Amino acid sequence: MAMTPATLDVAAIKKDFPILDVEVHGGRLVYLDSASSSQKPQHVLDVMNEVYETTYANVHRGVYAIAEEATARMEAARAKVARFIGAPAPRELIFGKNVTEMINLVAHSWGRRNLHEGDVVLLTMMEHHANIVPWLMLREERGIELRWLDFDDDYQLDLSDLEQKLDGVKLVGLSAMSNVLGTLNPVRQIADAAHASGALVLVDAAQYVPHNATNVMELGVDFFGFTGHKLLGPTGVGCLWARAELLEAMPPFLGGGEMITDVRIDGFEPTELPWKFEAGTPPIAEIIGLGAAVDYLEHLGMDRVREHERELTAYALRTLTERHGDGIVIQGPKDPGDRGGVISFSYRGIHPHDVSQVLDERGICVRASHHCAKPLMRRLGVGATCRASIYVYNDAADIDALSDALAYTGEFFLGNTER
């Protein structure tokens, strides 16, 4: 089946991912845990192997040929990733090891420079721990205040008192897409309101960038973090985009090699952006691999990716609710247009870890956890859920396999009460 603007050829895409040929417990692998970490296409694996086999050397140091080639390839990947998210300039894109480190960079560098006792940071009840714990640490250290945006019965942020909540706020931190609910949050609306109140906006886009066409300028934010391993890229590389004037005013986050122009026994001078925030040897092959992942996604087309996931999410919600009825409780917006391909659910009162283990016997990979979002779990009144999450290599057959395996799970634990 040829690709059209609204469809992906998933059968062809599956062939690009070697791990999907692996058998698990004698059957095919059905990978439904991309919200945790995505699988990697052969193109990314080949590019990273080729780096190590032909051009690997440390970057920004040697003047010999392969060192200059490695540096050029890494910086070309930076420019590619910056373009992928609509950043005005590659110098505004910082590399670290994951989005958690990037949010900590903002909290420790910008936060310590600009937040003092009594200053307010506004977060949402949908946040991953990565966008909660750094601010709790700063509250302990500096005595800042944390406020929270709640959500309504359809799992949408309640913005009815946003103006009041923003009073005195210095920074708003929010997820662009919830890793538990799948909710796609109104980033631009919140950013405009925050800026009108004099606040900056930090977005955790770990779940958003891999699945949606992204333009940081159109979103109107100030700090924007995401991670490579959810983006068909390797582990060990995360990204922070921020406006250059903010980065230039922030002190370095880590000290050491590569982030300086001069070091004396009485002080040091940091280098220019982006290397000011990239102390030590960076994850060279991983950064180049992330650039290859961007190539792969751009070839598919991010509009196609989003439409495929919207259609498959709609199919999953319909299939699971029609077949399992009251036996399955799905958290998140009912309209597939309001959410990404993250489906958190409870099944017939069976503990999520037990559900996950039985699904694994059928080769089906889902996450059973609090999903690093314990405040949200408490708000939902559950200790944990199962979470099935989809990506470009999933199709209706994967959803059908999940539904069949859930029916088997119910029979295994409770006996067959379904038709």
N, C-alpha and C positions, 0 to 999 in steps of 0.2 A: 504493500500500500504506500503510495507516494505521499509525502508530507504536503499538506495544504496549510493556509494561514491559521486554520482552527484546529489542526490535528497533528499528533506526533505518530510516527511509525514505531510503536513500542516494540513490536517484534524485532525490528532491526536494531533498535536501541539496546535491547536486552543482550544482543550478540556482542555489543561493545564492552560489556562488563564481565570479565572472566569469572568472578566469584559466583555469578548466577548459574554457572555450569556445575558448581559443587553440589554433590548430593548430601543431604542431611537425613540421617535415620532411614536411608534407603529411598528417599524421595527427593523431589526438586526443592531447592531453597526458595522460599517466599519471604523476601526481605521487606518488612514493614516497620522499620525503625530508623528512617532517614532523618527524623527530627533530632535523634541522638547523634548520628553520624552517617553521612551518605557513603555509598560505595563509589569506587573509582573506575572510570573508563580506561580501556587499554591505552588510549592516547596519552593520558596523564602519566600512567606507569611507564610508557615508552620514553616520554620526554625526560622524566626524572632519571631513568636508567641511563639515557644518553648523556645527560649532564655528568653523571658520575664516571661514565666510561670514556668521555672524550674531552670535556672542558672544565672539570672540577678544579677549582683553586679558591683560596680565600679572596674576598672582594674588597675593592677600594684600598688595596695595599700593594700587591705586586705589579711590576711594570712589564712582566713577561707576557707572552701571547695568551696563554690560556687563562691567566688571571684577569687580563683585560676583557677577554671574551666572557668569562663568568660574570664580571661586573656589568658588562653591557647587557647580558641576558637578564640579569636580575632587575636592573633598572628599567629594561623594556617591559618586564612583567609588571613592575609598579605602575608604569604609564598605562598598561592595558587594564589593570584592575581599577585604576582611577577613572579611566574612560567608561568602564562598565557601570560604575555607580554615578556617572555624571559629575564627577569632581572637576573643578576648573583647572587644577594643576596637580601633577604628580607629587610635588613637594609637600602637598597637604595630606598625603597618605602615609601613615606610619605603620610599620610592620612590627608585630610582637608574636607571642606564641599562641594566643587565642583571644577571643573577645573578652573573656574574664580579665585577662591582663590589661586589655585596652581600657576597660571601664575603671579598673584600679588605677591606671595611669591618670585618668581624668580626676578621680577622687583625690589621689595623693598629690598630684602636681597642681592642677587648677584649684581643687578643693582646698588644699592647705594654704595656697596663696590668697584665696578670695573668701573663704568661709570662716566666720568667727562665731563666738557664742551668741545664741539667739537667732542666727541666720537660718533660713528655712529651705529645705529641699523637699519637693513634692514628687512622690512616686505613685505607682498604681498597685492595686491588689493583684495584678496579673504578673508581677515581675518575677523573673528568675532570680535565684539567690545571688547571681553575679551582679545584679543591679540593686541589691538590697544590702548585702553584708559590707561592702566598702563604705556605704553611707552610715551604717550602724557603727562601724569602726571609727569613722570621723565624728559621729555624735559622741562616742565615748571620749575621744581625744579633745574635741573642741567645744562640745556642748551645743551642737546645732540641733535644730528641731526637724523632725520628719513628719510630713503630712501624707495622706493617702487618698487617692481617687478610687472609689468603689465602682462596682458594675451592677447592671440591672438584671432583671429576670431573663433577658435574652442574651446575657453575657456581653453586653456592650458597656463601655465606660459611661458612668453617670456624670455628665458634664453640666448638670443643672445648676450646680453651685461652683462652677469652675472659677468664675471671677473672684468669688470670696476665697476659695482655696488658694488662689494665686497671690493674694495680698501678702506682700513682704517676701515672696519666694525669690530665691537667687538662681535656682536651677530646677528644671523639671526633668525627671528621668522616666522614660517609658519604653515599653516593648512595642515595636512596630507590629509584631504578630505574636500572640501568646503561644508558648510552647506546650501548653496544656489544653487550652480552649480553642486554639486556632483562630481566635478573633483577630481581624485586621483592624487595627486602631486608627482613628482619624488624626494622623500625625500632623498634617498641615494645619488643621483647625486648632489643635492644641498649641502648636508652635506659634501661630499668629497671636493667640491669646496670651501666651507666655511672654512673647516679645513686647506686646503692648503693655504688659505689667513690669517690664524691665528684667525679665528672667531669661536665662539661657536654656537650651534644650539639648539633652543627651538622649540618643535613641539606641537601644539594644536591637539591632537588626539581624541577629543571628539566624532567626527563622524566616526573615523577610527577603533578604537579598537572593538566596538560592532559588526563590520561587516566583519572583515578581520583577518586572522591569523597574529599575531604580534610578532616580535622579535626585541627588541630595539637594541640589539647588531648588528644584520644584517642591521638595518636602519642606524647605525653609528651616532646616535645623542647624545646630552649631557643632555638635559632636555626634558621630555616627559610627558605631562599631559593629563588626561582623567577623565571621570566622571561616577559614578555608575548608575545614574537614566536613562541614555541612553543605558545601558548595561544589561537590564532586572533586575537591582538591585534597591534598594530604593533611595529616595532623601536623601540629607544630607551627602553624602560621595563622595569625589573626591580624585584623586590620582596624585602624582608627582613621577616619577622615575627620578633620576639623578645619575651621576657617583659619587661614594663615596668621591673621593678627592675634588670634587666641593662642595658637601654638607658640608664636614668637614671644609672647608675654609670659608663658609658663616656664617654670624651672624644669631642668631635666628630671626624669623619673628614676633612672638608674645611671650609675656612674661607672666609667671604665674606658676601654678602648673604643675608638671610632666615633665617640660622641663629643670629642674635644678638638679645639684648635691649638690649645696650649695648656700645659700643666706645669706649675711651679710648686715649690714646697709651701708657698703661702696662698695658693689658690689655683683656679683653672678657668678657662674660657670655653664655653660650649661651642660646637660647630653649628652650621646652618641647618635648616630644615631640609629633609626629614630626619637626617642622621643624628640630630641632637637628641632624639628619643630612641635611638637604636644602638645601645651600648653593646659592645662585644660582637662576636661573629654571628651574623644573622642565619636563619634557616635557608640557606642559599638554594639548594635543590627544591625545597618545599615551596619557596616563593615562585620559582620558575614553573614548578608543577601547578601552582595556583593559576598562573597565567595560562597554562595549557587548559585547565578546567574552564576558564573564562572563554577561551577559544571554542571549546566544545559546546558550551551553553549558547554562545552567540550564533553558532552554526544552527542549533535547534531553533533559536528565536525565543526570547523570554516571553513574548506575548503568547506563543504557542504553548510554552511550558505552563503558564498560568491558566490558560483555557483548558488544557488537558487535565490539570489538577482540579480545576473547578468541576469539570464534568465527572471525573472519577470520584471526587468527594461526594457529589450529588448521588452517584450510583451507590456508593458505600452506605451513605445515610439511609437511602431508600431500601436497599437490600437488607441491611441489618435490622432496621425497625420493622419492616414488613415480615421478615421471617421469624424474628425473636420477640417481637412485641414488647410486653412489659418486662420481659426477662432481661432486657438490656437497657441501661440508662447511659445515654451519651451526653457528655458535657460540651457546651459550646453553642454558638448561634445555629439556628435552624436553616437559615438561608445560606447555601454554599457560596453565594457571592459575597458574603460578609466574613468568610473564613478561609483559611488555608487548609491544606490536606493533613490536618492533625485531628485524630479522632480518639478522644479519651473516653473510656467507658468502664462501667461496672457490669458484671454478668451474673445474674441469678444468685447474688449473695455469696458467690465463691470468691475466696481471697484472690486478688489479682496475681500474686506470685504463683498460686496453684494453676490459675488459668494459663499463665504464660508458660509454665512448665509443660502442661499438656499440649498446648499449641506447638511447642518446640518438637514434640514427638511427631508432629505432622510437617516439620520443616518450616514452621511459620515463626518469624522473629517479630515480636512486639515487646515494648518496654512495659515493665510492671514496677511502679515506683511512685514516689511523691514528686518526681520529675524536677527536683531541685527548685521546688516552688511550695514550700511548706505553708507559708501564710495563705496562699491561694487554696491549698488543700483544706486548711482549717475553715476558710471562708465557705468552701463547698460542702463541708461537713463530712469529708471522707479522709481516710488515712493514706490511701493510694488508689490509683486506677491503672488499668491497662491502657496502653496508647499505641494505636496503629497509625503510622504516618507514611505518606506516599510521596513518590518522586517520579522522575521521567521514565524510570524503568518498570513502573508498576502498571497493571491493567486490570480489567474487570475479572479476569481469571484469578488474579491474586485476591481480590475481594471475595469472590466465590469460595476460594480455598479457605479464607479466614472464617467465613460464615459456616461452612461445613464443619470446620474444626471446632468452632464454638458449640455447635450442636452436639458433636462428639464429647466435648468437655462436659456439657450438661448431663449427658447420659452417664458419663464416667463417675461423676460426683453425686448426681441426684436421681438418676434414672430418667427414662425418656418421658417427658411431659409435653413435648412439642408434637405437633401434627407432622 
